Amino acid sequence: MKKWLFFDVGSTLVDETECEKQRIIDTINGSSVSYDEFYHKMEYYACCNMNCYKCTLEKYGLKKADWKSELEIIYPKADYILNSLSVKYNLGIIANQNKGLSERLRQFGIYDYFNIVVSSSDIGFAKPDERIFKFALKKANCSAQNAYMIGDRFDNDIIPAQHIGMKTVWIKQGFGGLGNSDKLSTFPDYIVENLSELLNLQF
């Protein structure tokens, strides 16, 4: 039986650097908080394995800004990597995303590599809620033990997936890549610096 590889989207398949920059600008607009101050506080919370944007909002008492999905760009070689992996494994998506994820994946040219796409906006609950992982596994008719979760965030991707028995791959990209693995009770099965390194792994 083919194993399943489930991917997060943001900072895993898609580079959100410009989105994060714009969201910070929009968030601090009209406040006394500087861009650098907000950004460095996000880095601090990320290093603590926390939801860095949410925690920084609460720290400064600011309101959440809209996410500009149109600023997302796919990571280099993602198409080639997913094509290579899809030969050996079943691929799926488990992600917290705005409406229209499938269309955005089509625009990136990678939608057809995925057997299953599970987005929080479509099913009504979001990571780290374990129900989104269980929903995807049920849809895939796959046991947790036969599946890997690949993502950048410990709080949203790695820890909840481990709790239900999935194996995990931490990809050190974006703010999530600043996380501290020493604070985890259980290490990820694999740690990689980028998507290309996935091709070196034996799942």
Z-matrix of the N, CA and C atoms (Angstrom, degrees):
N
C 1 1.465
C 2 1.530 1 109.43
N 3 1.324 2 116.30 1 130.42
C 4 1.461 3 120.65 2 178.00
C 5 1.525 4 110.68 3 -64.03
N 6 1.318 5 115.74 4 139.37
C 7 1.453 6 119.52 5 173.75
C 8 1.528 7 109.63 6 -78.20
N 9 1.338 8 114.57 7 158.96
C 10 1.459 9 121.07 8 179.18
C 11 1.514 10 110.22 9 -106.31
N 12 1.315 11 116.06 10 133.97
C 13 1.458 12 122.85 11 172.07
C 14 1.523 13 108.13 12 -113.08
N 15 1.323 14 116.21 13 114.13
C 16 1.459 15 121.16 14 178.40
C 17 1.528 16 109.50 15 -101.87
N 18 1.323 17 115.55 16 131.45
C 19 1.456 18 121.68 17 -177.26
C 20 1.519 19 111.59 18 -109.65
N 21 1.322 20 115.93 19 140.47
C 22 1.450 21 121.81 20 160.13
C 23 1.531 22 105.97 21 -72.01
N 24 1.327 23 117.73 22 170.73
C 25 1.470 24 120.84 23 178.63
C 26 1.528 25 111.63 24 -108.33
N 27 1.341 26 116.72 25 -63.21
C 28 1.452 27 120.32 26 -176.61
C 29 1.515 28 113.43 27 -63.92
N 30 1.323 29 116.66 28 128.36
C 31 1.464 30 124.75 29 -178.90
C 32 1.529 31 112.70 30 59.93
N 33 1.321 32 115.41 31 17.46
C 34 1.463 33 121.28 32 174.26
C 35 1.525 34 108.82 33 -121.57
N 36 1.325 35 116.42 34 -59.65
C 37 1.458 36 121.94 35 173.62
C 38 1.529 37 111.50 36 -99.75
N 39 1.319 38 114.91 37 -26.97
C 40 1.466 39 121.30 38 -172.94
C 41 1.524 40 110.82 39 -120.22
N 42 1.311 41 116.33 40 130.93
C 43 1.456 42 123.20 41 177.27
C 44 1.530 43 108.81 42 -78.88
N 45 1.328 44 116.07 43 118.44
C 46 1.462 45 121.49 44 -176.10
C 47 1.530 46 112.83 45 -104.58
N 48 1.310 47 117.61 46 14.91
C 49 1.463 48 121.22 47 -174.17
C 50 1.532 49 112.41 48 -53.44
N 51 1.320 50 116.67 49 -50.29
C 52 1.471 51 120.06 50 -178.09
C 53 1.524 52 111.63 51 -69.30
N 54 1.318 53 116.74 52 -32.69
C 55 1.468 54 120.56 53 176.98
C 56 1.523 55 110.51 54 -63.88
N 57 1.333 56 115.67 55 -44.56
C 58 1.464 57 120.39 56 -180.00
C 59 1.525 58 110.41 57 -62.90
N 60 1.325 59 116.87 58 -42.70
C 61 1.465 60 120.67 59 179.42
C 62 1.526 61 110.67 60 -59.42
N 63 1.340 62 115.90 61 -47.91
C 64 1.463 63 119.75 62 -177.43
C 65 1.521 64 111.52 63 -67.05
N 66 1.332 65 116.76 64 -37.01
C 67 1.469 66 118.93 65 179.98
C 68 1.530 67 110.67 66 -66.11
N 69 1.324 68 117.32 67 -38.84
C 70 1.462 69 119.75 68 177.34
C 71 1.529 70 110.06 69 -63.76
N 72 1.325 71 116.96 70 -45.06
C 73 1.468 72 121.10 71 178.95
C 74 1.522 73 110.43 72 -57.81
N 75 1.334 74 116.31 73 -45.96
C 76 1.465 75 120.48 74 -178.95
C 77 1.526 76 111.29 75 -68.42
N 78 1.324 77 116.49 76 -34.49
C 79 1.466 78 120.87 77 -178.27
C 80 1.519 79 111.87 78 -67.69
N 81 1.314 80 117.59 79 -43.72
C 82 1.467 81 120.97 80 -174.31
C 83 1.528 82 112.52 81 -87.26
N 84 1.322 83 116.95 82 -5.98
C 85 1.465 84 120.71 83 -179.91
C 86 1.533 85 111.28 84 -54.61
N 87 1.322 86 115.97 85 123.43
C 88 1.463 87 120.78 86 179.40
C 89 1.521 88 114.14 87 86.69
N 90 1.319 89 116.61 88 -1.28
C 91 1.468 90 120.05 89 179.55
C 92 1.522 91 109.78 90 -105.73
N 93 1.332 92 115.79 91 176.18
C 94 1.472 93 120.73 92 178.40
C 95 1.521 94 111.74 93 -93.99
N 96 1.331 95 117.24 94 2.89
C 97 1.458 96 121.95 95 -178.33
C 98 1.520 97 109.61 96 -84.18
N 99 1.325 98 117.01 97 130.58
C 100 1.456 99 120.42 98 -179.95
C 101 1.528 100 110.56 99 -83.36
N 102 1.329 101 115.11 100 161.46
C 103 1.466 102 120.39 101 178.25
C 104 1.524 103 110.64 102 -59.33
N 105 1.319 104 116.84 103 -48.46
C 106 1.461 105 120.68 104 -177.56
C 107 1.524 106 111.53 105 -62.34
N 108 1.317 107 116.31 106 -38.99
C 109 1.465 108 120.64 107 179.91
C 110 1.532 109 110.16 108 -62.79
N 111 1.314 110 116.16 109 -46.83
C 112 1.461 111 120.58 110 -179.02
C 113 1.527 112 110.30 111 -65.57
N 114 1.330 113 116.05 112 -44.66
C 115 1.462 114 121.36 113 -178.15
C 116 1.528 115 111.19 114 -61.48
N 117 1.310 116 117.40 115 -46.50
C 118 1.466 117 120.74 116 -177.72
C 119 1.525 118 111.63 117 -68.48
N 120 1.327 119 116.40 118 -31.17
C 121 1.462 120 118.65 119 175.64
C 122 1.530 121 110.26 120 -69.47
N 123 1.325 122 117.42 121 -35.45
C 124 1.463 123 120.04 122 174.44
C 125 1.527 124 110.50 123 -62.89
N 126 1.333 125 116.18 124 -41.31
C 127 1.462 126 119.62 125 177.13
C 128 1.531 127 111.01 126 -59.99
N 129 1.321 128 116.18 127 -41.72
C 130 1.466 129 120.89 128 179.80
C 131 1.525 130 111.17 129 -59.12
N 132 1.336 131 116.28 130 -49.70
C 133 1.467 132 119.69 131 -178.33
C 134 1.528 133 111.38 132 -67.43
N 135 1.331 134 116.56 133 -34.58
C 136 1.466 135 119.95 134 177.26
C 137 1.526 136 110.40 135 -61.74
N 138 1.318 137 116.72 136 -40.22
C 139 1.469 138 121.15 137 178.96
C 140 1.525 139 111.67 138 -66.96
N 141 1.334 140 116.44 139 -18.81
C 142 1.469 141 121.70 140 177.27
C 143 1.529 142 111.73 141 -93.90
N 144 1.333 143 116.35 142 9.17
C 145 1.472 144 122.41 143 -179.85
C 146 1.524 145 112.84 144 63.13
N 147 1.326 146 115.99 145 33.64
C 148 1.460 147 121.39 146 -179.12
C 149 1.524 148 110.37 147 -111.97
N 150 1.333 149 115.04 148 165.92
C 151 1.466 150 120.72 149 175.36
C 152 1.523 151 107.25 150 -69.85
N 153 1.326 152 115.76 151 98.35
C 154 1.468 153 119.68 152 -166.27
C 155 1.524 154 113.52 153 -67.90
N 156 1.315 155 118.43 154 -35.96
C 157 1.466 156 119.62 155 -179.58
C 158 1.524 157 110.23 156 -72.11
N 159 1.315 158 116.17 157 -47.00
C 160 1.471 159 120.33 158 -179.65
C 161 1.527 160 111.04 159 -60.38
N 162 1.322 161 116.82 160 -44.78
C 163 1.461 162 120.68 161 -179.01
C 164 1.523 163 111.84 162 -65.14
N 165 1.339 164 116.78 163 -37.15
C 166 1.456 165 120.30 164 179.97
C 167 1.526 166 110.84 165 -71.52
N 168 1.318 167 116.81 166 -36.82
C 169 1.470 168 120.26 167 173.50
C 170 1.520 169 110.25 168 -56.58
N 171 1.334 170 115.67 169 -48.52
C 172 1.463 171 120.81 170 -178.08
C 173 1.532 172 110.98 171 -65.45
N 174 1.317 173 116.56 172 -37.36
C 175 1.467 174 121.40 173 179.40
C 176 1.528 175 111.01 174 -58.08
N 177 1.335 176 116.67 175 -43.39
C 178 1.458 177 120.42 176 -175.76
C 179 1.536 178 113.69 177 -101.73
N 180 1.321 179 116.78 178 0.20
C 181 1.459 180 120.33 179 177.76
C 182 1.518 181 113.22 180 65.63
N 183 1.337 182 116.22 181 36.64
C 184 1.467 183 121.24 182 -178.52
C 185 1.527 184 111.13 183 -103.16
N 186 1.314 185 115.50 184 164.31
C 187 1.462 186 121.02 185 -178.89
C 188 1.528 187 111.12 186 -94.46
N 189 1.306 188 114.64 187 148.39
C 190 1.463 189 121.36 188 179.94
C 191 1.529 190 110.30 189 -64.85
N 192 1.322 191 115.65 190 134.78
C 193 1.466 192 121.10 191 177.41
C 194 1.519 193 110.03 192 -98.08
N 195 1.316 194 115.91 193 157.98
C 196 1.465 195 120.74 194 178.92
C 197 1.528 196 110.55 195 -65.77
N 198 1.324 197 114.95 196 150.88
C 199 1.458 198 122.43 197 177.07
C 200 1.514 199 108.79 198 -94.51
N 201 1.318 200 117.85 199 127.80
C 202 1.459 201 122.31 200 -177.14
C 203 1.542 202 109.48 201 -96.34
N 204 1.324 203 115.88 202 87.24
C 205 1.467 204 121.02 203 -177.08
C 206 1.519 205 112.66 204 -60.18
N 207 1.324 206 116.49 205 -25.28
C 208 1.469 207 119.76 206 -176.80
C 209 1.536 208 112.03 207 -68.17
N 210 1.323 209 117.26 208 -12.04
C 211 1.464 210 121.06 209 178.92
C 212 1.528 211 112.63 210 -91.17
N 213 1.314 212 117.15 211 -4.05
C 214 1.462 213 120.64 212 179.07
C 215 1.526 214 110.46 213 -70.87
N 216 1.324 215 115.85 214 143.70
C 217 1.461 216 120.61 215 172.48
C 218 1.525 217 108.89 216 -132.62
N 219 1.297 218 116.54 217 146.62
C 220 1.456 219 120.58 218 -178.77
C 221 1.524 220 109.73 219 -74.59
N 222 1.334 221 115.98 220 143.55
C 223 1.462 222 119.38 221 178.60
C 224 1.530 223 110.78 222 -66.08
N 225 1.331 224 116.67 223 149.25
C 226 1.464 225 120.33 224 178.88
C 227 1.527 226 111.97 225 -56.45
N 228 1.308 227 115.81 226 140.31
C 229 1.463 228 123.81 227 176.11
C 230 1.530 229 114.21 228 68.55
N 231 1.335 230 117.86 229 6.48
C 232 1.470 231 119.58 230 -179.36
C 233 1.527 232 111.01 231 -58.80
N 234 1.319 233 116.78 232 -41.82
C 235 1.466 234 120.79 233 -179.70
C 236 1.528 235 110.64 234 -59.90
N 237 1.313 236 116.86 235 -48.51
C 238 1.468 237 121.47 236 -179.84
C 239 1.529 238 111.38 237 -62.84
N 240 1.321 239 117.00 238 -42.65
C 241 1.465 240 121.84 239 -177.39
C 242 1.526 241 110.33 240 -65.59
N 243 1.323 242 117.21 241 -46.57
C 244 1.468 243 120.66 242 179.87
C 245 1.521 244 111.02 243 -64.66
N 246 1.325 245 116.86 244 -39.05
C 247 1.460 246 120.64 245 177.20
C 248 1.530 247 110.46 246 -60.73
N 249 1.318 248 116.79 247 -43.66
C 250 1.461 249 121.29 248 -179.83
C 251 1.530 250 111.25 249 -65.56
N 252 1.324 251 116.89 250 -43.73
C 253 1.466 252 120.78 251 -179.05
C 254 1.524 253 111.96 252 -68.17
N 255 1.330 254 116.53 253 -33.70
C 256 1.470 255 120.28 254 -176.32
C 257 1.525 256 112.86 255 -67.06
N 258 1.319 257 116.86 256 -16.68
C 259 1.463 258 120.61 257 177.03
C 260 1.529 259 110.73 258 -70.39
N 261 1.326 260 116.11 259 -34.98
C 262 1.461 261 121.24 260 -174.32
C 263 1.524 262 114.12 261 -104.02
N 264 1.341 263 116.61 262 -22.90
C 265 1.460 264 120.22 263 -172.33
C 266 1.524 265 111.27 264 -133.05
N 267 1.328 266 115.58 265 158.72
C 268 1.450 267 121.25 266 167.64
C 269 1.525 268 107.82 267 -83.78
N 270 1.312 269 117.06 268 134.26
C 271 1.458 270 121.15 269 -177.96
C 272 1.520 271 111.48 270 -112.49
N 273 1.315 272 115.06 271 142.54
C 274 1.458 273 120.67 272 178.20
C 275 1.514 274 111.10 273 -143.26
N 276 1.332 275 115.18 274 169.86
C 277 1.465 276 122.90 275 177.92
C 278 1.524 277 108.63 276 -121.07
N 279 1.323 278 116.58 277 132.88
C 280 1.470 279 122.55 278 167.53
C 281 1.520 280 105.61 279 -129.98
N 282 1.338 281 117.72 280 108.09
C 283 1.462 282 119.75 281 -170.36
C 284 1.520 283 112.85 282 -147.25
N 285 1.309 284 115.37 283 148.76
C 286 1.460 285 122.13 284 168.11
C 287 1.522 286 107.08 285 -88.95
N 288 1.310 287 116.04 286 106.93
C 289 1.461 288 119.92 287 -174.13
C 290 1.521 289 111.58 288 -142.49
N 291 1.334 290 114.75 289 154.06
C 292 1.455 291 120.66 290 172.93
C 293 1.527 292 109.82 291 -67.15
N 294 1.315 293 115.77 292 167.22
C 295 1.458 294 121.42 293 176.05
C 296 1.527 295 110.58 294 -55.55
N 297 1.331 296 115.79 295 147.45
C 298 1.456 297 120.20 296 175.75
C 299 1.513 298 114.60 297 91.70
N 300 1.344 299 117.25 298 19.20
C 301 1.464 300 119.58 299 -178.30
C 302 1.524 301 112.03 300 -60.12
N 303 1.316 302 117.04 301 -45.69
C 304 1.465 303 119.24 302 -177.30
C 305 1.521 304 111.36 303 -58.97
N 306 1.323 305 116.78 304 -39.97
C 307 1.468 306 120.38 305 178.97
C 308 1.522 307 110.76 306 -66.01
N 309 1.335 308 117.50 307 -40.09
C 310 1.463 309 119.70 308 178.46
C 311 1.532 310 110.74 309 -65.12
N 312 1.326 311 116.55 310 -38.65
C 313 1.467 312 119.61 311 177.11
C 314 1.525 313 110.73 312 -64.05
N 315 1.317 314 117.06 313 -35.88
C 316 1.472 315 120.59 314 175.94
C 317 1.526 316 110.36 315 -64.99
N 318 1.325 317 116.35 316 -41.85
C 319 1.462 318 119.83 317 179.25
C 320 1.530 319 111.25 318 -63.41
N 321 1.309 320 116.83 319 -33.38
C 322 1.466 321 121.07 320 177.00
C 323 1.530 322 111.87 321 -76.93
N 324 1.330 323 116.17 322 -11.86
C 325 1.454 324 120.46 323 178.57
C 326 1.519 325 115.08 324 80.73
N 327 1.359 326 117.36 325 20.87
C 328 1.464 327 119.82 326 -176.27
C 329 1.530 328 113.77 327 -121.98
N 330 1.314 329 117.87 328 -0.05
C 331 1.468 330 120.74 329 -174.64
C 332 1.531 331 112.40 330 -57.64
N 333 1.307 332 116.84 331 -41.01
C 334 1.466 333 120.94 332 -173.25
C 335 1.525 334 114.04 333 -69.21
N 336 1.312 335 117.75 334 -10.70
C 337 1.471 336 119.76 335 177.57
C 338 1.527 337 112.27 336 -78.32
N 339 1.326 338 116.71 337 -14.53
C 340 1.465 339 120.52 338 -172.78
C 341 1.525 340 112.15 339 -103.14
N 342 1.326 341 114.69 340 129.36
C 343 1.459 342 120.97 341 176.21
C 344 1.523 343 110.84 342 -76.07
N 345 1.319 344 116.11 343 -31.27
C 346 1.466 345 122.39 344 -176.10
C 347 1.522 346 109.30 345 -140.04
N 348 1.328 347 116.68 346 136.22
C 349 1.462 348 122.36 347 173.53
C 350 1.521 349 108.09 348 -125.39
N 351 1.329 350 116.55 349 113.95
C 352 1.466 351 122.26 350 179.73
C 353 1.522 352 108.15 351 -116.11
N 354 1.330 353 115.65 352 115.14
C 355 1.457 354 122.10 353 -178.97
C 356 1.526 355 109.98 354 -117.79
N 357 1.320 356 116.13 355 139.71
C 358 1.471 357 121.30 356 -178.29
C 359 1.528 358 111.63 357 -57.01
N 360 1.315 359 117.16 358 -36.83
C 361 1.463 360 120.50 359 -177.18
C 362 1.525 361 112.26 360 -67.86
N 363 1.318 362 117.09 361 -19.67
C 364 1.466 363 120.95 362 -178.23
C 365 1.522 364 112.86 363 -92.58
N 366 1.340 365 117.38 364 -27.24
C 367 1.469 366 118.71 365 -173.88
C 368 1.529 367 113.92 366 -112.34
N 369 1.338 368 117.29 367 -8.93
C 370 1.455 369 119.10 368 170.99
C 371 1.516 370 116.78 369 92.40
N 372 1.319 371 118.74 370 0.35
C 373 1.461 372 120.11 371 171.60
C 374 1.518 373 109.19 372 -143.14
N 375 1.327 374 114.56 373 154.26
C 376 1.458 375 119.97 374 -167.42
C 377 1.526 376 111.31 375 -128.27
N 378 1.327 377 115.19 376 156.26
C 379 1.458 378 120.12 377 171.23
C 380 1.532 379 108.92 378 -58.46
N 381 1.323 380 119.10 379 141.17
C 382 1.467 381 127.70 380 12.91
C 383 1.524 382 116.05 381 -89.06
N 384 1.324 383 118.19 382 12.74
C 385 1.469 384 121.09 383 176.20
C 386 1.528 385 109.21 384 -55.88
N 387 1.314 386 116.83 385 121.13
C 388 1.466 387 120.49 386 -175.99
C 389 1.522 388 112.97 387 -64.70
N 390 1.326 389 116.75 388 -17.07
C 391 1.471 390 119.26 389 -178.58
C 392 1.529 391 112.21 390 -63.38
N 393 1.334 392 117.16 391 -30.77
C 394 1.462 393 118.28 392 -179.01
C 395 1.531 394 110.81 393 -68.99
N 396 1.335 395 116.69 394 -34.41
C 397 1.461 396 120.66 395 176.62
C 398 1.536 397 110.28 396 -70.11
N 399 1.322 398 115.96 397 -44.04
C 400 1.463 399 120.37 398 -179.86
C 401 1.526 400 111.12 399 -65.23
N 402 1.334 401 116.06 400 -36.38
C 403 1.467 402 120.79 401 176.99
C 404 1.523 403 110.09 402 -60.59
N 405 1.338 404 116.29 403 -46.96
C 406 1.470 405 120.86 404 -178.91
C 407 1.527 406 111.36 405 -64.26
N 408 1.322 407 116.61 406 -41.78
C 409 1.469 408 120.06 407 179.96
C 410 1.520 409 111.05 408 -64.46
N 411 1.317 410 116.11 409 -40.83
C 412 1.467 411 119.85 410 178.54
C 413 1.526 412 110.65 411 -64.35
N 414 1.327 413 116.02 412 -42.36
C 415 1.464 414 121.15 413 178.86
C 416 1.524 415 110.81 414 -63.08
N 417 1.338 416 115.69 415 -33.26
C 418 1.468 417 120.79 416 -179.58
C 419 1.529 418 112.20 417 -85.52
N 420 1.337 419 116.13 418 -7.21
C 421 1.468 420 120.85 419 -174.24
C 422 1.531 421 110.10 420 53.35
N 423 1.321 422 113.76 421 47.87
C 424 1.462 423 121.59 422 -173.29
C 425 1.522 424 109.77 423 -128.64
N 426 1.310 425 117.20 424 140.82
C 427 1.459 426 121.21 425 174.34
C 428 1.518 427 109.85 426 -78.96
N 429 1.317 428 116.22 427 153.95
C 430 1.463 429 120.07 428 178.31
C 431 1.522 430 111.06 429 -59.63
N 432 1.314 431 117.01 430 -35.37
C 433 1.462 432 121.67 431 -177.24
C 434 1.530 433 113.06 432 -68.11
N 435 1.327 434 116.40 433 -17.45
C 436 1.460 435 120.90 434 -178.93
C 437 1.532 436 112.07 435 -102.43
N 438 1.353 437 115.70 436 15.69
C 439 1.459 438 119.87 437 -174.25
C 440 1.520 439 111.86 438 -133.32
N 441 1.315 440 114.63 439 148.10
C 442 1.460 441 123.28 440 174.33
C 443 1.518 442 109.22 441 -115.94
N 444 1.328 443 116.14 442 142.04
C 445 1.457 444 122.01 443 170.16
C 446 1.520 445 108.09 444 -107.38
N 447 1.336 446 116.33 445 125.12
C 448 1.460 447 122.50 446 -178.57
C 449 1.526 448 108.22 447 -112.72
N 450 1.327 449 116.75 448 116.24
C 451 1.455 450 119.35 449 -177.80
C 452 1.507 451 112.88 450 -159.81
N 453 1.339 452 115.33 451 170.41
C 454 1.462 453 121.46 452 -175.21
C 455 1.518 454 113.58 453 -94.70
N 456 1.322 455 118.28 454 -17.53
C 457 1.466 456 119.73 455 -172.12
C 458 1.520 457 111.93 456 -112.56
N 459 1.330 458 114.77 457 132.19
C 460 1.456 459 119.82 458 176.09
C 461 1.526 460 111.17 459 -66.23
N 462 1.343 461 116.48 460 -44.93
C 463 1.463 462 120.32 461 -173.90
C 464 1.524 463 112.47 462 -68.02
N 465 1.323 464 117.23 463 -37.70
C 466 1.463 465 120.91 464 -175.53
C 467 1.526 466 114.18 465 -94.57
N 468 1.329 467 117.10 466 -33.77
C 469 1.464 468 120.95 467 -170.52
C 470 1.528 469 113.50 468 -108.42
N 471 1.312 470 116.61 469 -54.72
C 472 1.460 471 120.91 470 -169.15
C 473 1.528 472 112.32 471 -76.33
N 474 1.326 473 117.31 472 -54.97
C 475 1.472 474 120.79 473 -173.95
C 476 1.525 475 112.83 474 -62.74
N 477 1.342 476 120.13 475 -50.31
C 478 1.464 477 118.66 476 -179.91
C 479 1.524 478 113.43 477 -65.09
N 480 1.333 479 117.22 478 -34.32
C 481 1.467 480 119.85 479 177.16
C 482 1.524 481 110.69 480 -65.89
N 483 1.317 482 116.63 481 -40.64
C 484 1.460 483 120.43 482 176.81
C 485 1.525 484 111.08 483 -62.06
N 486 1.324 485 116.62 484 -38.59
C 487 1.466 486 120.98 485 -177.54
C 488 1.520 487 112.57 486 -59.72
N 489 1.331 488 116.58 487 -31.20
C 490 1.474 489 118.05 488 -178.39
C 491 1.528 490 111.92 489 -99.86
N 492 1.328 491 116.84 490 7.18
C 493 1.463 492 120.35 491 173.13
C 494 1.507 493 116.71 492 97.73
N 495 1.348 494 117.06 493 5.87
C 496 1.462 495 119.48 494 176.30
C 497 1.522 496 110.00 495 -76.63
N 498 1.313 497 116.74 496 152.43
C 499 1.452 498 121.44 497 169.21
C 500 1.531 499 107.48 498 -83.34
N 501 1.336 500 116.45 499 160.43
C 502 1.459 501 118.42 500 -172.23
C 503 1.523 502 112.86 501 -138.21
N 504 1.337 503 113.85 502 152.19
C 505 1.461 504 122.63 503 173.82
C 506 1.523 505 107.59 504 -129.69
N 507 1.313 506 116.39 505 119.11
C 508 1.465 507 121.42 506 176.63
C 509 1.518 508 108.30 507 -92.06
N 510 1.328 509 116.00 508 121.88
C 511 1.455 510 121.24 509 177.77
C 512 1.530 511 107.81 510 -106.25
N 513 1.316 512 116.84 511 120.07
C 514 1.457 513 122.11 512 -169.29
C 515 1.532 514 111.23 513 -86.03
N 516 1.324 515 114.91 514 73.68
C 517 1.460 516 122.24 515 179.36
C 518 1.524 517 108.97 516 -129.69
N 519 1.333 518 116.56 517 154.14
C 520 1.453 519 120.90 518 178.49
C 521 1.525 520 112.28 519 65.22
N 522 1.335 521 116.08 520 -165.93
C 523 1.460 522 120.34 521 179.12
C 524 1.526 523 111.16 522 -62.75
N 525 1.335 524 116.97 523 -35.52
C 526 1.457 525 120.33 524 179.31
C 527 1.517 526 112.73 525 -59.71
N 528 1.325 527 115.71 526 -28.83
C 529 1.456 528 120.75 527 179.79
C 530 1.518 529 113.46 528 -68.26
N 531 1.342 530 116.73 529 -9.52
C 532 1.457 531 121.40 530 177.52
C 533 1.522 532 111.92 531 -86.74
N 534 1.320 533 116.89 532 -2.29
C 535 1.457 534 121.36 533 -176.84
C 536 1.521 535 113.67 534 -58.09
N 537 1.324 536 115.36 535 160.47
C 538 1.466 537 122.65 536 -177.36
C 539 1.526 538 109.54 537 -109.57
N 540 1.318 539 116.54 538 104.52
C 541 1.468 540 120.64 539 -177.47
C 542 1.526 541 112.10 540 -67.95
N 543 1.333 542 117.49 541 -19.48
C 544 1.469 543 120.17 542 179.34
C 545 1.523 544 112.14 543 -67.79
N 546 1.329 545 116.45 544 -18.35
C 547 1.461 546 120.40 545 179.52
C 548 1.534 547 112.66 546 -85.39
N 549 1.326 548 117.23 547 -4.46
C 550 1.457 549 121.23 548 -177.67
C 551 1.523 550 110.99 549 -84.98
N 552 1.336 551 115.70 550 145.39
C 553 1.465 552 119.49 551 174.90
C 554 1.524 553 110.80 552 -78.42
N 555 1.339 554 116.27 553 -27.20
C 556 1.461 555 121.83 554 177.45
C 557 1.521 556 108.95 555 -134.14
N 558 1.321 557 117.27 556 126.64
C 559 1.457 558 121.42 557 -179.46
C 560 1.529 559 110.75 558 -72.13
N 561 1.346 560 117.38 559 152.24
C 562 1.477 561 119.52 560 170.26
C 563 1.527 562 109.58 561 -61.22
N 564 1.307 563 116.07 562 156.29
C 565 1.467 564 120.15 563 177.56
C 566 1.519 565 111.14 564 -66.94
N 567 1.343 566 115.66 565 -35.61
C 568 1.459 567 121.02 566 177.51
C 569 1.528 568 109.19 567 -138.81
N 570 1.324 569 115.56 568 150.73
C 571 1.463 570 122.34 569 172.46
C 572 1.525 571 107.25 570 -127.02
N 573 1.337 572 116.70 571 126.25
C 574 1.467 573 120.88 572 179.87
C 575 1.523 574 109.57 573 -129.09
N 576 1.314 575 115.27 574 156.17
C 577 1.461 576 121.37 575 -179.29
C 578 1.529 577 112.59 576 -89.16
N 579 1.324 578 116.57 577 -23.56
C 580 1.466 579 120.48 578 -177.29
C 581 1.523 580 109.81 579 -161.30
N 582 1.318 581 115.96 580 173.84
C 583 1.471 582 121.38 581 -177.36
C 584 1.521 583 113.08 582 -60.92
N 585 1.319 584 116.18 583 -37.53
C 586 1.462 585 119.57 584 -176.00
C 587 1.527 586 112.41 585 -58.53
N 588 1.312 587 116.75 586 -32.45
C 589 1.464 588 120.41 587 -178.86
C 590 1.522 589 113.20 588 -67.47
N 591 1.330 590 117.01 589 -17.07
C 592 1.468 591 119.88 590 177.48
C 593 1.527 592 111.24 591 -61.92
N 594 1.330 593 116.37 592 -29.25
C 595 1.465 594 120.29 593 -177.86
C 596 1.531 595 112.38 594 -70.04
N 597 1.328 596 116.29 595 -14.10
C 598 1.466 597 120.69 596 179.07
C 599 1.513 598 113.14 597 -91.43
N 600 1.326 599 117.36 598 -5.12
C 601 1.463 600 121.39 599 -173.65
C 602 1.524 601 111.01 600 -92.95
N 603 1.328 602 115.16 601 149.62
C 604 1.460 603 122.19 602 172.57
C 605 1.517 604 108.79 603 -108.66
N 606 1.311 605 115.68 604 102.78
C 607 1.467 606 120.29 605 -177.27
C 608 1.522 607 111.47 606 -81.07
